């Protein structure tokens, strides 16, 4: 019983870590985008519900861990807490799915050119053609022959 409870807890934690990592990447993109990304209020609410359920899961799983460690806890109490974690992980999955239904829309905004935005003038010339490749007499490959 205790071993299976601990195994389930680690499996659930791995799942939660993957979920949190995904949203950490999204948060990073959001902060880096400046004003190019915006969150709809429904998406923000869905994220808050997901995060609060994850925190609730951590609270119950911590209590479960203490109950497993504590010799005074009963098997019934450990079972109740394990069932609570199972219900919370199901809720986390549902809330994660709800968050994934939202689309990320990036708006491209054309900003007015400032004086510092100047066009780069083409200053190239034909001097690159003057560079000669070594001939086959030098013991190197003749590029003209190699290209044919």
Residue pairs with C-beta under 8 A, 6 or more apart in sequence:
1 75
1 78
1 79
2 68
2 78
5 64
5 68
5 78
5 82
6 68
8 82
8 85
8 86
9 61
9 64
9 65
9 82
9 85
12 57
12 61
12 85
12 86
12 89
13 61
15 89
15 92
15 93
16 54
16 57
16 89
16 92
19 50
19 54
19 92
19 96
20 54
23 47
23 50
23 99
26 104
29 37
30 37
30 39
33 106
35 109
36 106
36 107
36 108
36 109
37 104
37 105
37 106
38 107
39 47
40 102
42 102
43 99
43 102
46 95
46 98
46 99
46 102
47 99
49 95
49 98
50 92
50 95
50 96
50 98
50 99
53 88
53 91
53 92
53 95
54 92
56 88
57 85
57 88
57 89
57 92
60 81
60 84
60 85
60 88
61 81
61 85
63 81
64 78
64 81
64 82
64 84
64 85
66 73
67 73
67 77
67 78
67 81
68 78
133 142
133 143
133 144
134 140
135 142
136 142
136 145
